[in-house]
Amino acid sequence: MTSSRRRSLRPSFLVPSAAALLLAAGCSGGSQPSVAVPTPSREAAALCSDLDKALPRTVAGLERGDPAPESELTAGWGDGAIVLRCGVPRPAAMADANSKAIDADGVNWMLEQRPDAGPRFTTTYREAYVEVTMGRAYAHDASPLAAFAKPVRATVPESL
């Protein structure tokens, strides 16, 4: 069965009943995390929409399960173990000449180690910034970034 659901670039607000909330809480095996949806320019949002359609179903053996609220600007794998946000602002750490970066199959990513969480990676030299956060299990493993290289290269042009 093919599903062709469209995901909105704008967050949508629903007011569920208390009974619906209790039912969802009791029946959900694993709830998806809530993630802040970026507010990029119209041009960056269009690139992010294209990226969303090109993202893989699995990353590092984890199935895609997008975070709440539903948006073309966010994606997730493994109940929040890996979360991608497209159209984020340029991180302040990019101004630091000593910031660390890695190349994953032709896409350059700036690395930020987060003391109470896993690493955060943000693309550099792209027309829209793409951020990937990973859980602590990936503190010393950037290999999941390889899964994003082809979709990023295909949909988010270099800015230089």
TIRO-2110 file (N, C-alpha, C; in Angstrom, 1 decimal):
// TIRO-2110
0.8, -1.2, 0.0, N, 1, A
0.0, 0.0, 0.0, CA, 1, A
0.9, 1.2, 0.0, C, 1, A
0.6, 2.1, -0.9, N, 2, A
1.4, 3.4, -1.0, CA, 2, A
0.7, 4.5, -0.2, C, 2, A
1.5, 5.2, 0.6, N, 3, A
0.9, 6.3, 1.4, CA, 3, A
1.5, 7.6, 0.8, C, 3, A
0.7, 8.5, 0.5, N, 4, A
1.2, 9.8, -0.1, CA, 4, A
0.7, 10.9, 0.8, C, 4, A
1.1, 10.9, 2.0, N, 5, A
0.8, 11.9, 2.9, CA, 5, A
1.7, 13.1, 2.7, C, 5, A
1.1, 14.3, 2.8, N, 6, A
1.9, 15.5, 2.7, CA, 6, A
2.1, 16.0, 4.1, C, 6, A
3.3, 16.5, 4.3, N, 7, A
3.7, 17.0, 5.6, CA, 7, A
3.8, 18.5, 5.5, C, 7, A
3.2, 19.2, 6.4, N, 8, A
3.2, 20.7, 6.4, CA, 8, A
4.5, 21.3, 6.8, C, 8, A
4.9, 22.4, 6.3, N, 9, A
6.0, 23.2, 6.7, CA, 9, A
5.7, 23.9, 8.0, C, 9, A
4.4, 24.1, 8.2, N, 10, A
4.0, 24.9, 9.4, CA, 10, A
3.5, 23.9, 10.5, C, 10, A
3.8, 24.2, 11.8, N, 11, A
3.3, 23.3, 12.8, CA, 11, A
1.7, 23.4, 12.8, C, 11, A
1.1, 22.3, 13.1, N, 12, A
-0.4, 22.3, 13.2, CA, 12, A
-0.7, 22.1, 14.7, C, 12, A
-1.7, 22.7, 15.1, N, 13, A
-2.1, 22.5, 16.5, CA, 13, A
-3.4, 21.8, 16.6, C, 13, A
-3.5, 20.8, 17.4, N, 14, A
-4.7, 20.0, 17.6, CA, 14, A
-4.9, 20.0, 19.1, C, 14, A
-6.2, 20.0, 19.5, N, 15, A
-6.5, 19.9, 20.9, CA, 15, A
-7.2, 18.6, 21.2, C, 15, A
-6.4, 17.5, 21.5, N, 16, A
-7.1, 16.2, 21.7, CA, 16, A
-7.8, 16.2, 23.1, C, 16, A
-8.8, 15.3, 23.2, N, 17, A
-9.5, 15.2, 24.4, CA, 17, A
-8.7, 14.4, 25.4, C, 17, A
-9.0, 14.5, 26.7, N, 18, A
-8.3, 13.8, 27.7, CA, 18, A
-8.3, 12.3, 27.5, C, 18, A
-9.4, 11.8, 27.1, N, 19, A
-9.6, 10.4, 26.8, CA, 19, A
-8.6, 9.9, 25.7, C, 19, A
-8.5, 10.8, 24.7, N, 20, A
-7.6, 10.4, 23.5, CA, 20, A
-6.2, 10.4, 24.0, C, 20, A
-5.8, 11.4, 24.9, N, 21, A
-4.4, 11.4, 25.4, CA, 21, A
-4.1, 10.2, 26.2, C, 21, A
-5.1, 9.8, 27.1, N, 22, A
-4.9, 8.6, 27.9, CA, 22, A
-4.8, 7.4, 27.1, C, 22, A
-5.6, 7.3, 26.1, N, 23, A
-5.6, 6.1, 25.2, CA, 23, A
-4.2, 6.0, 24.5, C, 23, A
-3.8, 7.2, 23.9, N, 24, A
-2.5, 7.2, 23.2, CA, 24, A
-1.4, 6.9, 24.2, C, 24, A
-1.4, 7.4, 25.4, N, 25, A
-0.3, 7.1, 26.3, CA, 25, A
-0.3, 5.6, 26.7, C, 25, A
-1.4, 5.0, 26.9, N, 26, A
-1.5, 3.6, 27.3, CA, 26, A
-1.2, 2.7, 26.2, C, 26, A
-1.4, 3.0, 24.9, N, 27, A
-1.3, 2.1, 23.8, CA, 27, A
0.0, 2.3, 23.0, C, 27, A
0.7, 3.4, 23.2, N, 28, A
1.9, 3.6, 22.4, CA, 28, A
3.1, 2.8, 22.9, C, 28, A
3.7, 2.0, 22.1, N, 29, A
4.8, 1.2, 22.6, CA, 29, A
6.0, 2.1, 22.8, C, 29, A
6.2, 3.1, 21.9, N, 30, A
7.3, 4.0, 22.0, CA, 30, A
6.9, 5.3, 21.4, C, 30, A
6.9, 6.4, 22.2, N, 31, A
6.4, 7.6, 21.7, CA, 31, A
7.6, 8.4, 21.0, C, 31, A
7.3, 9.1, 20.0, N, 32, A
8.3, 9.9, 19.3, CA, 32, A
8.6, 11.1, 20.1, C, 32, A
9.8, 11.6, 20.1, N, 33, A
10.1, 12.8, 20.9, CA, 33, A
9.6, 14.0, 20.2, C, 33, A
9.4, 15.1, 21.0, N, 34, A
9.0, 16.4, 20.4, CA, 34, A
10.3, 17.1, 20.0, C, 34, A
10.3, 17.7, 18.9, N, 35, A
11.5, 18.4, 18.4, CA, 35, A
11.0, 19.8, 17.9, C, 35, A
11.9, 20.8, 18.2, N, 36, A
11.6, 22.2, 17.7, CA, 36, A
11.7, 22.2, 16.2, C, 36, A
10.7, 22.7, 15.6, N, 37, A
10.7, 22.9, 14.1, CA, 37, A
11.4, 24.2, 13.7, C, 37, A
12.4, 24.2, 12.9, N, 38, A
13.0, 25.4, 12.4, CA, 38, A
12.1, 26.3, 11.7, C, 38, A
12.5, 27.6, 11.5, N, 39, A
11.7, 28.5, 10.7, CA, 39, A
12.6, 29.2, 9.7, C, 39, A
13.0, 28.4, 8.6, N, 40, A
13.9, 28.9, 7.6, CA, 40, A
13.2, 29.8, 6.6, C, 40, A
14.0, 30.4, 5.8, N, 41, A
13.5, 31.3, 4.7, CA, 41, A
12.7, 30.4, 3.8, C, 41, A
11.9, 31.0, 2.9, N, 42, A
11.1, 30.3, 1.9, CA, 42, A
12.0, 29.4, 1.0, C, 42, A
13.1, 29.9, 0.6, N, 43, A
14.1, 29.2, -0.3, CA, 43, A
14.6, 28.0, 0.4, C, 43, A
15.1, 28.2, 1.7, N, 44, A
15.6, 27.0, 2.4, CA, 44, A
14.5, 26.0, 2.7, C, 44, A
13.3, 26.4, 3.0, N, 45, A
12.2, 25.5, 3.3, CA, 45, A
11.9, 24.7, 2.0, C, 45, A
12.0, 25.2, 0.9, N, 46, A
11.8, 24.4, -0.4, CA, 46, A
12.9, 23.4, -0.5, C, 46, A
14.1, 23.7, -0.2, N, 47, A
15.2, 22.7, -0.3, CA, 47, A
15.0, 21.6, 0.8, C, 47, A
14.5, 22.0, 1.9, N, 48, A
14.3, 21.1, 3.0, CA, 48, A
13.1, 20.1, 2.7, C, 48, A
12.1, 20.6, 2.0, N, 49, A
11.0, 19.8, 1.5, CA, 49, A
11.6, 18.7, 0.6, C, 49, A
12.4, 19.1, -0.4, N, 50, A
13.0, 18.2, -1.3, CA, 50, A
13.9, 17.1, -0.5, C, 50, A
14.6, 17.6, 0.5, N, 51, A
15.5, 16.7, 1.3, CA, 51, A
14.6, 15.7, 2.0, C, 51, A
13.5, 16.1, 2.6, N, 52, A
12.6, 15.2, 3.3, CA, 52, A
12.2, 14.1, 2.4, C, 52, A
11.8, 14.4, 1.2, N, 53, A
11.4, 13.3, 0.3, CA, 53, A
12.5, 12.3, -0.1, C, 53, A
13.8, 12.8, 0.0, N, 54, A
14.9, 11.9, -0.4, CA, 54, A
15.5, 11.2, 0.7, C, 54, A
15.1, 11.4, 2.0, N, 55, A
15.7, 10.8, 3.1, CA, 55, A
15.5, 9.3, 3.1, C, 55, A
16.4, 8.5, 3.7, N, 56, A
16.3, 7.1, 3.7, CA, 56, A
15.2, 6.6, 4.8, C, 56, A
14.7, 5.4, 4.5, N, 57, A
13.7, 4.8, 5.5, CA, 57, A
14.4, 4.3, 6.7, C, 57, A
15.7, 3.8, 6.5, N, 58, A
16.4, 3.4, 7.7, CA, 58, A
17.8, 4.0, 7.7, C, 58, A
18.3, 4.3, 8.9, N, 59, A
19.6, 4.8, 9.1, CA, 59, A
20.2, 4.0, 10.3, C, 59, A
21.4, 3.5, 10.0, N, 60, A
22.1, 2.7, 11.1, CA, 60, A
21.2, 1.5, 11.6, C, 60, A
20.4, 1.0, 10.7, N, 61, A
19.5, -0.1, 11.1, CA, 61, A
18.3, 0.3, 11.9, C, 61, A
18.1, 1.6, 12.0, N, 62, A
16.9, 2.2, 12.7, CA, 62, A
15.8, 2.6, 11.7, C, 62, A
14.6, 2.3, 12.0, N, 63, A
13.5, 2.7, 11.1, CA, 63, A
13.1, 4.2, 11.3, C, 63, A
12.7, 4.8, 10.2, N, 64, A
12.2, 6.2, 10.3, CA, 64, A
10.9, 6.3, 11.1, C, 64, A
10.9, 7.2, 12.0, N, 65, A
9.7, 7.5, 12.8, CA, 65, A
9.8, 8.9, 13.2, C, 65, A
9.1, 9.8, 12.5, N, 66, A
9.4, 11.2, 12.6, CA, 66, A
8.8, 11.8, 13.9, C, 66, A
9.5, 12.8, 14.5, N, 67, A
9.2, 13.4, 15.7, CA, 67, A
7.9, 14.3, 15.6, C, 67, A
7.4, 14.7, 16.7, N, 68, A
6.3, 15.6, 16.7, CA, 68, A
6.8, 17.0, 16.9, C, 68, A
6.2, 18.0, 16.4, N, 69, A
5.0, 18.0, 15.5, CA, 69, A
5.5, 17.6, 14.1, C, 69, A
4.5, 17.1, 13.4, N, 70, A
4.8, 16.6, 12.0, CA, 70, A
5.2, 17.8, 11.1, C, 70, A
6.4, 17.6, 10.4, N, 71, A
6.9, 18.7, 9.6, CA, 71, A
7.9, 18.1, 8.6, C, 71, A
7.9, 18.8, 7.4, N, 72, A
8.9, 18.4, 6.4, CA, 72, A
10.3, 18.9, 6.8, C, 72, A
10.4, 19.6, 7.9, N, 73, A
11.7, 20.2, 8.3, CA, 73, A
12.4, 19.3, 9.4, C, 73, A
11.7, 18.2, 9.8, N, 74, A
12.3, 17.3, 10.8, CA, 74, A
12.0, 15.9, 10.4, C, 74, A
13.0, 15.0, 10.9, N, 75, A
12.9, 13.6, 10.6, CA, 75, A
13.6, 12.9, 11.7, C, 75, A
13.2, 11.7, 12.0, N, 76, A
13.9, 10.9, 13.1, CA, 76, A
13.9, 9.4, 12.8, C, 76, A
14.9, 8.8, 13.4, N, 77, A
15.0, 7.3, 13.3, CA, 77, A
15.3, 6.8, 14.7, C, 77, A
14.7, 5.6, 14.9, N, 78, A
14.9, 4.9, 16.2, CA, 78, A
14.4, 5.6, 17.4, C, 78, A
13.1, 6.1, 17.4, N, 79, A
12.5, 6.8, 18.5, CA, 79, A
13.4, 7.9, 19.1, C, 79, A
14.0, 8.7, 18.2, N, 80, A
14.8, 9.8, 18.6, CA, 80, A
16.2, 9.6, 18.7, C, 80, A
16.7, 8.4, 18.4, N, 81, A
18.2, 8.1, 18.5, CA, 81, A
18.9, 9.0, 17.6, C, 81, A
18.3, 9.2, 16.4, N, 82, A
18.9, 10.1, 15.4, CA, 82, A
17.8, 11.1, 14.9, C, 82, A
18.1, 12.4, 15.0, N, 83, A
17.1, 13.4, 14.6, CA, 83, A
17.7, 14.3, 13.6, C, 83, A
17.0, 14.6, 12.5, N, 84, A
17.5, 15.6, 11.5, CA, 84, A
16.5, 16.7, 11.5, C, 84, A
17.1, 18.0, 11.5, N, 85, A
16.3, 19.2, 11.3, CA, 85, A
16.9, 20.0, 10.2, C, 85, A
16.1, 20.4, 9.3, N, 86, A
16.6, 21.1, 8.1, CA, 86, A
16.1, 22.6, 8.2, C, 86, A
17.0, 23.5, 7.8, N, 87, A
16.7, 24.9, 7.8, CA, 87, A
17.0, 25.6, 9.2, C, 87, A
17.9, 24.9, 10.0, N, 88, A
18.2, 25.5, 11.2, CA, 88, A
19.1, 26.8, 11.0, C, 88, A
19.2, 27.7, 12.0, N, 89, A
20.1, 28.8, 11.9, CA, 89, A
21.5, 28.4, 11.9, C, 89, A
22.4, 29.2, 11.3, N, 90, A
23.8, 28.9, 11.4, CA, 90, A
24.3, 28.9, 12.8, C, 90, A
24.9, 27.8, 13.2, N, 91, A
25.4, 27.7, 14.6, CA, 91, A
26.5, 28.7, 14.9, C, 91, A
26.5, 29.3, 16.1, N, 92, A
27.5, 30.3, 16.5, CA, 92, A
28.9, 29.6, 16.5, C, 92, A
28.9, 28.3, 16.8, N, 93, A
30.2, 27.6, 16.8, CA, 93, A
30.9, 27.6, 15.5, C, 93, A
30.2, 27.9, 14.4, N, 94, A
30.9, 27.9, 13.1, CA, 94, A
31.8, 29.1, 12.9, C, 94, A
31.7, 30.1, 13.8, N, 95, A
32.6, 31.2, 13.7, CA, 95, A
33.9, 30.9, 14.4, C, 95, A
34.0, 29.8, 15.1, N, 96, A
35.2, 29.4, 15.8, CA, 96, A
36.1, 28.7, 14.9, C, 96, A
37.3, 29.3, 14.7, N, 97, A
38.3, 28.7, 13.7, CA, 97, A
38.8, 27.3, 14.2, C, 97, A
38.6, 27.0, 15.5, N, 98, A
39.0, 25.8, 16.1, CA, 98, A
37.9, 24.7, 16.1, C, 98, A
36.7, 25.0, 15.6, N, 99, A
35.7, 24.0, 15.6, CA, 99, A
36.1, 22.8, 14.8, C, 99, A
35.5, 21.7, 15.1, N, 100, A
35.9, 20.4, 14.4, CA, 100, A
34.9, 20.1, 13.4, C, 100, A
35.4, 19.5, 12.3, N, 101, A
34.5, 19.1, 11.2, CA, 101, A
34.9, 17.8, 10.6, C, 101, A
34.0, 17.1, 10.0, N, 102, A
34.3, 15.8, 9.4, CA, 102, A
33.6, 15.8, 8.0, C, 102, A
34.2, 15.0, 7.1, N, 103, A
33.6, 14.9, 5.8, CA, 103, A
32.9, 13.5, 5.7, C, 103, A
31.7, 13.4, 5.3, N, 104, A
31.0, 12.1, 5.2, CA, 104, A
30.5, 12.0, 3.8, C, 104, A
31.3, 11.3, 3.0, N, 105, A
30.9, 11.0, 1.6, CA, 105, A
30.6, 12.3, 0.8, C, 105, A
31.5, 13.3, 0.9, N, 106, A
31.3, 14.6, 0.2, CA, 106, A
30.5, 15.6, 0.8, C, 106, A
30.0, 15.4, 2.0, N, 107, A
29.3, 16.5, 2.7, CA, 107, A
30.1, 16.8, 4.0, C, 107, A
30.4, 18.1, 4.2, N, 108, A
31.1, 18.5, 5.3, CA, 108, A
30.2, 18.8, 6.5, C, 108, A
30.5, 18.4, 7.7, N, 109, A
29.7, 18.5, 8.9, CA, 109, A
30.5, 19.1, 10.0, C, 109, A
30.0, 20.1, 10.7, N, 110, A
30.7, 20.6, 11.9, CA, 110, A
30.2, 19.8, 13.0, C, 110, A
31.1, 19.4, 13.9, N, 111, A
30.8, 18.6, 15.1, CA, 111, A
30.8, 19.4, 16.3, C, 111, A
29.7, 19.2, 17.1, N, 112, A
29.6, 19.8, 18.4, CA, 112, A
29.3, 18.7, 19.4, C, 112, A
30.2, 18.5, 20.3, N, 113, A
30.0, 17.5, 21.4, CA, 113, A
29.2, 18.2, 22.5, C, 113, A
28.1, 17.5, 22.8, N, 114, A
27.2, 18.0, 23.9, CA, 114, A
27.4, 17.2, 25.1, C, 114, A
27.7, 17.8, 26.3, N, 115, A
28.1, 17.1, 27.5, CA, 115, A
27.1, 16.2, 28.0, C, 115, A
25.8, 16.5, 27.9, N, 116, A
24.8, 15.7, 28.5, CA, 116, A
24.0, 14.9, 27.5, C, 116, A
24.5, 14.8, 26.2, N, 117, A
23.8, 14.1, 25.1, CA, 117, A
24.9, 13.7, 24.1, C, 117, A
24.4, 13.1, 23.1, N, 118, A
25.3, 12.7, 22.0, CA, 118, A
25.7, 13.8, 21.1, C, 118, A
26.4, 13.6, 20.1, N, 119, A
26.9, 14.7, 19.2, CA, 119, A
25.9, 15.3, 18.4, C, 119, A
26.2, 16.6, 18.0, N, 120, A
25.3, 17.3, 17.0, CA, 120, A
26.2, 17.7, 15.8, C, 120, A
25.7, 17.4, 14.6, N, 121, A
26.5, 17.7, 13.4, CA, 121, A
25.6, 18.7, 12.6, C, 121, A
26.2, 19.7, 12.0, N, 122, A
25.5, 20.6, 11.1, CA, 122, A
26.3, 20.8, 9.8, C, 122, A
25.6, 20.7, 8.7, N, 123, A
26.3, 20.9, 7.4, CA, 123, A
26.9, 22.3, 7.3, C, 123, A
28.0, 22.3, 6.6, N, 124, A
28.7, 23.6, 6.3, CA, 124, A
28.7, 23.8, 4.8, C, 124, A
28.7, 25.0, 4.3, N, 125, A
28.8, 25.4, 2.9, CA, 125, A
27.7, 24.8, 2.1, C, 125, A
26.5, 24.9, 2.7, N, 126, A
25.2, 24.5, 2.0, CA, 126, A
24.2, 25.6, 2.0, C, 126, A
23.3, 25.7, 1.1, N, 127, A
22.3, 26.8, 1.0, CA, 127, A
21.3, 26.7, 2.1, C, 127, A
21.2, 25.6, 2.8, N, 128, A
20.4, 25.4, 4.0, CA, 128, A
21.2, 24.6, 4.9, C, 128, A
21.1, 25.0, 6.2, N, 129, A
21.8, 24.2, 7.2, CA, 129, A
21.0, 23.0, 7.6, C, 129, A
21.6, 21.8, 7.6, N, 130, A
21.0, 20.6, 8.1, CA, 130, A
21.7, 20.1, 9.3, C, 130, A
20.9, 19.9, 10.4, N, 131, A
21.5, 19.5, 11.7, CA, 131, A
21.0, 18.0, 11.9, C, 131, A
22.0, 17.3, 12.4, N, 132, A
21.7, 15.9, 12.8, CA, 132, A
22.2, 15.7, 14.3, C, 132, A
21.3, 15.3, 15.2, N, 133, A
21.7, 15.0, 16.5, CA, 133, A
21.5, 13.5, 16.7, C, 133, A
22.5, 13.0, 17.5, N, 134, A
22.5, 11.6, 17.8, CA, 134, A
22.5, 11.3, 19.3, C, 134, A
22.0, 10.2, 19.7, N, 135, A
22.0, 9.8, 21.1, CA, 135, A
23.4, 9.5, 21.6, C, 135, A
23.6, 9.3, 22.9, N, 136, A
24.9, 9.0, 23.4, CA, 136, A
25.6, 7.8, 22.8, C, 136, A
24.8, 6.9, 22.4, N, 137, A
25.4, 5.7, 21.8, CA, 137, A
26.3, 6.0, 20.6, C, 137, A
26.1, 7.2, 20.0, N, 138, A
26.9, 7.6, 18.8, CA, 138, A
27.9, 8.6, 19.2, C, 138, A
28.3, 8.7, 20.5, N, 139, A
29.3, 9.7, 20.9, CA, 139, A
30.6, 9.6, 20.2, C, 139, A
31.0, 8.4, 19.8, N, 140, A
32.2, 8.2, 19.0, CA, 140, A
32.0, 7.5, 17.7, C, 140, A
30.8, 7.7, 17.1, N, 141, A
30.4, 7.0, 15.9, CA, 141, A
29.7, 8.0, 15.0, C, 141, A
30.3, 8.5, 14.0, N, 142, A
29.7, 9.4, 13.0, CA, 142, A
29.2, 8.7, 11.8, C, 142, A
29.3, 7.4, 11.8, N, 143, A
29.0, 6.6, 10.5, CA, 143, A
27.6, 6.8, 10.1, C, 143, A
26.6, 7.1, 10.9, N, 144, A
25.2, 7.3, 10.4, CA, 144, A
25.1, 8.5, 9.4, C, 144, A
26.1, 9.4, 9.5, N, 145, A
26.1, 10.6, 8.6, CA, 145, A
26.2, 10.1, 7.1, C, 145, A
26.8, 9.0, 6.8, N, 146, A
26.9, 8.5, 5.5, CA, 146, A
25.6, 8.3, 4.8, C, 146, A
24.6, 8.0, 5.6, N, 147, A
23.2, 7.8, 5.0, CA, 147, A
22.6, 9.1, 4.6, C, 147, A
23.1, 10.2, 5.1, N, 148, A
22.5, 11.5, 4.7, CA, 148, A
23.3, 12.1, 3.5, C, 148, A
24.4, 11.6, 3.2, N, 149, A
25.3, 12.3, 2.2, CA, 149, A
24.6, 12.4, 0.9, C, 149, A
24.1, 11.3, 0.3, N, 150, A
23.5, 11.4, -1.0, CA, 150, A
22.3, 12.3, -1.1, C, 150, A
21.3, 12.1, -0.1, N, 151, A
20.2, 13.0, -0.2, CA, 151, A
20.6, 14.5, 0.0, C, 151, A
21.5, 14.8, 0.9, N, 152, A
21.9, 16.2, 1.1, CA, 152, A
22.6, 16.8, -0.2, C, 152, A
23.5, 16.0, -0.8, N, 153, A
24.2, 16.4, -2.0, CA, 153, A
23.2, 16.6, -3.1, C, 153, A
22.1, 15.8, -3.2, N, 154, A
21.2, 15.9, -4.3, CA, 154, A
20.2, 17.0, -4.2, C, 154, A
19.9, 17.5, -2.9, N, 155, A
18.8, 18.4, -2.7, CA, 155, A
19.2, 19.8, -2.1, C, 155, A
20.3, 19.8, -1.5, N, 156, A
20.8, 21.1, -0.8, CA, 156, A
22.1, 21.5, -1.4, C, 156, A
22.0, 22.4, -2.4, N, 157, A
23.3, 22.8, -3.1, CA, 157, A
24.3, 23.4, -2.2, C, 157, A
25.6, 23.3, -2.7, N, 158, A
26.7, 24.0, -2.0, CA, 158, A
26.5, 25.5, -2.1, C, 158, A
27.0, 26.2, -1.1, N, 159, A
26.8, 27.6, -1.1, CA, 159, A
28.1, 28.3, -1.6, C, 159, A
29.2, 27.6, -1.8, N, 160, A
30.4, 28.2, -2.3, CA, 160, A
30.7, 27.8, -3.7, C, 160, A
END
